[in-house]
């Protein structure tokens, strides 16, 4: 008797199994070939595989979304990569697996068996491609399962009203092309498409893909036609468009109100508005190339149009304000209502102040008062080489600050009327409130004598008591009077022109704040759509 150890027994059994495996594989292959021959005998793929022609063949459809390849908004075409599974029962492809050594399933080319003519109703493919011709899995009970990948191009109604913060719904409608509901019934396998193997798209976020079965009655036929519609819900990822289209537009829009802040003498106010308009036009053309030509204007397009309208209005107002700023000497004085409304109230609201003013109160205008009748001063006109000097030597009576201010006012001209040289006279003149006044004053060494009551002792005492107002007809007086008139007209013109310039400056600041508020509100409105 031969004795073997446990290790030797294990090795012997392994050798027996390895030798038996090719025989099993050969047996499986032999039975599969025999099964295929038996099944294809007297089988035709042209007829619907039912035992009774009145029976309804049920087809179950399941769709798996793998990838969104492209969304063409302008042509309204969605390109997607799908896996489509169709399951039905073939009454002529059944066998008893015990007769074929337990063979449960076989895989044969799909062209050898009957397949339902289920197509995508809303296909937008130029060549109308069909799913790939893959193998069909056949079970012993007659269940047929056909899995095929397909790249579909379907029509999708694109609504760009809220672009770039929009969402789209694209439908995939599957149904039989020739069989009606009394011959072939289509059912959805699950409530929605399978998204487990979805590859994320950089532009679109998939929110879901529910399925719905519909029965449609067409006008051409009385029989019902069932179909299964998958609705793909998409939401656009707006970060790309926000950083490349929206934020540059907002930044350019904030440049438009700054045109009112530019000085009117710079000559660039209108140029800035035109440049901003051209920049927005370029962005508007970029959006128009992406969007489909429809009546629905996208949200960003509305923002561009509103901003361009605002810039057009700001440029027109800038031209109007520049016309006010450059009012010439022939301009009329500023009306009283404009002085009250614009130069007082609006100037404080817009923080426009002159030098020496503050936000609490404006600088009061100086009021002119005539010189006092009893003003007695001594003037001495001295001439130096190449120039004329008017110097006040002495004044016997101290003048009030108000009189001093009036003498120093820009509208007064003080000049001598007497001779200039070794023997200067004490005759001086001044222009006050449009009246030329000549004063004859005493020497610096003499004392003034006057009485408050009684009768004067003589003509000389009366002459020395006060300065008399005289009107001479000499050539020097006429020249001084002409120069004074010209100087006064010039100052009046400068004052009138300065008032119009201040009106233009206040209007500039007022419209700058108005347009800043408009741009801020429009930007806030469109940014609120993203939240």
Buried (B, 14 or more C-beta within 10 A) or exposed (E): EEEEEEEEEEEEEEEEEEEEEEEEEEEBEEBBEBBBEEBBEEBEBEEBBBEEEEEBBEBBBBBBBBBBBEBBBBEBBBBBBBBBBBBBBBEBBBBEBEEBBEBEEBEBEBEBBBBBEBBBBBBBBEEEEEBEEEBBBBBBEBBBBBBBEBBBBBBBEBBBBBBBBBEBEBBBBBBBEEBBBEBBBBBBBEEBBBBEEBEEBEBBBBEEBBBBBEEEEEEEEEEBBBBBBBBBBBEBBBEEBBEEBBEBBBEBBBBBBBBBEBEBEEEEBBEBBEBBBEBBEEBBEEBEEBBBEBEBBBBBBBBBEBBBEBBEBBBEBBEEBBEBBBBEEEBEEBEEEBBEEBBEEBBBEBEBEEEEBEEEEBEEEEEEEEBEEEBBBBBBBEEEEEEEEBEEBEBEEEBEEEBEEBBEEEBBBBBBBBEBEEEBBBBBBBBBEEEBBBBBBBBEEEEBEEEEEEEEEEEEEBEBBBBEBBEEEEEBBEEBBEEBBEBBEEEEBEEBBEBBBBBBBBBBBBBBBBBBEBBBEBBEEBBEBEE
